[in-house]
């Protein structure tokens, strides 16, 4: 792959990553969750609700598949 083509690909991937980050922080500012609960959820996993286990399995599969 030519250097200019690689740079274009890097730019496209970076643009997608920044778009995903902007959407994440946009949702975060819209929902305004408790910072304490967010930090707790990052380090202490828990399942709540009747479909939580199915969602956890689906998320795990989506991460492992690629």
Residue pairs with C-beta under 8 A, 6 or more apart in sequence:
1 9
47 53
47 56
